[in-house]
Amino acid sequence: MNFATNSVTNSVTNNAGYGRLTGVLIAAWFIFALSASALHLFKTDPDVPPLAMGLAVLIPLVVFLLWFRTSAGFGSSRCL
């Protein structure tokens, strides 16, 4: 087997793993947000900022961006 072919195969396998992991994390985030909403965890008084909802939105995005920046597995062609 050619080294270049093996390298491409490993790259595709690693990318597929990241795709599955990302899909699972997004699904878990959605289930958490939906459950928290159903349990009225995001309910606040009208004069209070909705900090819980803001954190539920921002924390996963920040974690993803940090993971994206520090992970070599996402490849060298980064857009951020």
N, C-alpha and C positions, 0 to 999 in steps of 0.2 A: 504494500500500500504506500502511496506517495505521502510524504510528510505534509505537503500543502493540503491534500485532500483530508487527511486526518485532522489537521488544524481547523479546517472549515467545518468538519463534522462535529468536533468538540465545541466550536463556537455556536453552532445551531442548537446543539443539545443544551448548552448552558443558557442560551437565550430562551429556549422553550421552558426551562425550569424557572427562569425569572418571570416569564409570562404567567405560568400557573401560580407561582407564589403571589404575584401582584393581583391576579384575579381573586385568590382566596382572601387576601388582605382587604381588597375593595368590598367583597361580599360581607366579610366580618364587620367592616366599618358601617356598611349599610344596615345590617341587622342590628348592630348596636344603636345606631341613630334612630331607627324605626322603633325599637323596643323602648329606648329612653323617651321618645316622643309619646308613645302609647302609655307609658307610666307617668307622664306629665313632669318629667325631670327638667324640662326646659321652661316650665311655667314660671314667670316672674311678674312682679307688679308692673303696671304701665310706666312708672317713673324710674324703674331700675333697668340698666342695660342687660341684655340677655347674655351674660358671660358664659354660662354653661353651653349654650348653643354655639357661641363663637369659638369656644375651646374645642367642641366636638367637630367643628369644621376645620379649624386652623392646625390643631396638633397633628392629625394624620398628614396634612399637606406638608408641614414643616419636616416631619419624619421622613416622608418620601423624598423631599428635596435634599435633605442631608444624606440619605442613603444613595441617591442618584449621584451626588457630588463625590462621595467617598468610595463608591464601588467601581472596581476595575471591570467587573463583569458586564456593565452596560456598554462597554466598548469605547473606542477612542473618538468616535464621532458624536460629540455631545452638543446639544443645541442650547443648553443653559450655561 
